[in-house]
C-alpha cells in the first residue's frame, strides 16, 4: 500500500491513498434495455421515480448476492446508471499470495457470480413482468485501487485491466458474458466453455 500527501496551496493537505494489485478479476454488468426501453419520465411513473425504484430493487438484489459466503472475495466497486461494477481479489480477508490458483479462484468465483446475476434478473423479470437482460464483460490483471477526493471521497479502481473489462461489456452480446482470451484460457481448465467472437 502507498500513502502520499500533497500540498493544496497553503489551504491544508490532502491524503491520497492507493494500493497496487497485480492479479484482480474485474467485471462490468449492465442492463442495456433499462434506459433504452423501460425508463421514461411521465405522470404515470411519477416523472421517472418509479422506474428508478425498480432499478434500485435490482441493484439491491445484486448486493444481496454478494453477502453469500461463496462470493466473499468479490467487492462491489460502484454502480454507474444501470451498470454494476465488481472486482474479485481486493478484499483484505482473501489476500492474493502470488499463486496462480488464487487468481483462478477469483475468476471462477466472478463467473459464478455473473451466472447468479443472470438467474436473479430472470426471477425479477418473472415477478415484475419485464424483460431486463444483462450484458457482462470480464478481464483480469494488474490495477490500482484507492480513494481520491477532498469531498465525498470514493473508493475506485483504475488501469488497463479495468478499461478492457469495460470494453468487454460494451462490445458484448446481450444475455452473454464476454471474456478476454487470457481469462478464458484460465477458466477453460475448470470446465467453463466459450464461443469465439469477432469484431
ZAMARGU-4260 file (C-alpha; in steps of 0.2 Angstrom, whole numbers, plus 5000, padded with zeros to 4 digits):
<rodrens>
0) 5000/5000/5000 | 5006/5018/4997 | 5000/5033/5006 | 5006/5050/5000 | 5002/5068/5004
5) 5002/5083/4993 | 5001/5101/4996 | 4985/5111/4992 | 4992/5128/4990 | 4993/5133/5009
10) 4975/5128/5012 | 4980/5111/5021 | 4985/5095/5014 | 4975/5081/5006 | 4980/5062/5009
15) 4980/5051/4994 | 4978/5033/4997 | 4981/5020/4984 | 4987/5002/4983 | 4994/4991/4968
20) 4986/4974/4964 | 4994/4963/4952 | 4980/4949/4949 | 4962/4955/4951 | 4947/4950/4941
25) 4935/4964/4936 | 4918/4963/4929 | 4906/4976/4922 | 4887/4971/4921 | 4875/4982/4913
30) 4856/4982/4909 | 4856/4990/4891 | 4837/4990/4889 | 4833/4998/4906 | 4836/5016/4899
35) 4833/5012/4881 | 4816/5003/4883 | 4810/5004/4901 | 4814/5021/4908 | 4803/5036/4905
40) 4798/5052/4913 | 4779/5054/4914 | 4764/5056/4925 | 4761/5038/4926 | 4778/5034/4934
45) 4780/5050/4944 | 4792/5058/4932 | 4804/5043/4932 | 4804/5040/4950 | 4795/5023/4949
50) 4807/5017/4936 | 4822/5021/4947 | 4814/5012/4961 | 4814/4997/4950 | 4832/4999/4946
55) 4836/5001/4965 | 4827/4985/4969 | 4838/4976/4955 | 4854/4983/4962 | 4849/4979/4980
60) 4846/4961/4974 | 4863/4960/4966 | 4871/4967/4983 | 4862/4953/4992 | 4870/4940/4982
65) 4887/4947/4987 | 4883/4943/5005 | 4884/4925/5001 | 4900/4917/5009 | 4905/4909/4992
70) 4906/4927/4985 | 4917/4934/4999 | 4932/4938/4988 | 4921/4950/4977 | 4920/4968/4981
75) 4907/4980/4974 | 4915/4995/4967 | 4901/5006/4961 | 4886/5007/4950 | 4885/5019/4935
80) 4867/5021/4929 | 4862/5003/4925 | 4879/4996/4926 | 4886/4986/4940 | 4905/4985/4943
85) 4913/4972/4954 | 4931/4965/4957 | 4937/4949/4964 | 4954/4949/4974 | 4954/4966/4983
90) 4946/4961/5000 | 4958/4960/5014 | 4950/4944/5020 | 4955/4935/5004 | 4973/4941/5000
95) 4982/4935/4984 | 4998/4927/4989 | 5006/4926/4972 | 4999/4908/4967 | 4990/4906/4950
100) 4977/4895/4959 | 4971/4910/4969 | 4969/4921/4953 | 4960/4906/4945 | 4948/4905/4960
105) 4944/4924/4958 | 4940/4921/4940 | 4929/4906/4943 | 4920/4915/4958 | 4917/4930/4947
110) 4910/4919/4933 | 4899/4910/4946 | 4893/4927/4952 | 4889/4933/4934 | 4878/4917/4932
115) 4870/4921/4949 | 4866/4938/4942 | 4858/4931/4927 | 4847/4920/4937 | 4842/4934/4948
120) 4837/4945/4934 | 4826/4931/4927 | 4817/4930/4944 | 4815/4949/4944 | 4808/4948/4926
125) 4796/4934/4931 | 4789/4944/4946 | 4788/4961/4938 | 4783/4956/4920 | 4798/4964/4912
130) 4812/4958/4900 | 4828/4965/4908 | 4844/4957/4901 | 4862/4958/4907 | 4877/4961/4896
135) 4893/4957/4905 | 4912/4958/4902 | 4926/4951/4912 | 4945/4954/4912 | 4960/4951/4924
140) 4976/4958/4928 | 4985/4972/4937 | 4977/4988/4943 | 4977/5002/4956 | 4964/5004/4969
145) 4962/5019/4980 | 4952/5034/4987 | 4954/5051/4980 | 4945/5067/4983 | 4944/5080/4997
150) 4925/5080/4997 | 4914/5064/4995 | 4929/5053/4993 | 4926/5037/4984 | 4935/5020/4983
155) 4938/5016/4965 | 4950/5005/4953 | 4960/5011/4938 | 4971/5004/4925 | 4970/4995/4908
160) 4963/4979/4916 | 4948/4989/4921 | 4947/4998/4904 | 4947/4981/4895 | 4934/4974/4906
165) 4923/4989/4902 | 4926/4986/4884 | 4922/4968/4885 | 4905/4973/4892 | 4901/4987/4880
170) 4905/4977/4864 | 4897/4961/4871 | 4881/4952/4867 | 4865/4955/4877 | 4862/4940/4888
175) 4881/4934/4887 | 4897/4936/4897 | 4911/4942/4886 | 4929/4937/4892 | 4946/4941/4886
180) 4956/4927/4878 | 4969/4927/4893 | 4955/4925/4906 | 4945/4912/4896 | 4961/4901/4894
185) 4962/4900/4913 | 4944/4897/4915 | 4943/4883/4902 | 4954/4872/4914 | 4939/4872/4926
190) 4926/4867/4914 | 4920/4883/4908 | 4916/4883/4889 | 4917/4898/4877 | 4912/4904/4860
195) 4924/4914/4850 | 4918/4931/4845 | 4925/4943/4831 | 4923/4961/4830
</rodrens>
